[in-house]
Amino acid sequence: MPIRLEDSREYIEDVGEEVGRKAKRLWHGFSSFALQDNVLEVAVGLIIASAFTSLVTSFVSEILLPPLSLLPFINRNMEEKFAILRIGQGYHHNGTHGYNTLEQALADGAVVLAYGTFLNKVFNFMGVGMALYTVASVYEWCSNDSIIKCTVKCKYCKKRISEKALRCVNCTSWMDGREDR
């Protein structure tokens, strides 16, 4: 059966209206989700956290670690510390004994344990953690809102609960010793 031009035009208009309705519903759902207060707060918090992390990383790698590399047993930048697990092909052919830099060892194909880079990342992590703890402590000192929650282990179920709890939320035992009487 041949399709008439009038029928196809009507079909295209119906499909266009249906697509328009679905697009409006999709946009409305997305905008109501994305523009909620808590989603915006999380987005702003992540952006601030990213900037804060880069600031602390810069502090640790550019201010804290260079004085540490002056210690006699380190004698070079922390990131340049490495150990050779397997030498490369050109180890004995380059006229020197050993690799001076991590890049030199990697270019020669040596298997390298870059413990200096790992230590640098550990120092960065500790720096970010200490800075966040300091910010939380200052916030707690300035306001009555507690960010840092002190917890203890329940002596019966061994799960962490609030230090101020009278009963364990997991096993419902009393924390004042009533269970022992």
C-alpha positions, 0 to 999 in steps of 0.5 A: 500500500503506498504512503500518501504525502499527507499521511507522512506529513501528519506522522512527522508532525506527531513524532515531532510533538512527541519528541518535544514533550519528551525533551521538555520532560527530560530537561525539567527532570534534569534541572530539578535534580541539578539545581537542588540545594544539596547538589549545588552544595556538593559541587561547590564543596568538591571545587573548593576541596580540589583547590585546597588539595592542590594548595596543600600538595604545592605546600608539601612538595615545594616548601616542606620537602626541599628542606627534608632533602638537605638531610645527609642521608637523603642528599637529593630531592625526595621524588628522585629516590629510587632503587633498581630491581633489575638493570637495563640493557645499557647499564654497563655500556654507558661508561658510568656505574649506576643511574643518576636519575629516575628518568635515566633508569626508566629510559634504559629499561630498568625495573625501578622501585620509585620509593621517593615518589611514594614517600612524596605522596604519603607526605602529601596525604599527611599534609592534606589530612593535617590541614583538613583536621586543622580547618575542622578544629578551627571551625569547631572552635569558632562555632558550636557545630561539631565536625569531628565526631569522637567515637568509641568501640562498643564493648559487646559488639565492637562497632564504633558508636558516638562517645556520648551514646547511652546505648549502642545503636547496633546491639542496643546494649547500655554503655553505662554497664547495666548489662554487666550487673 
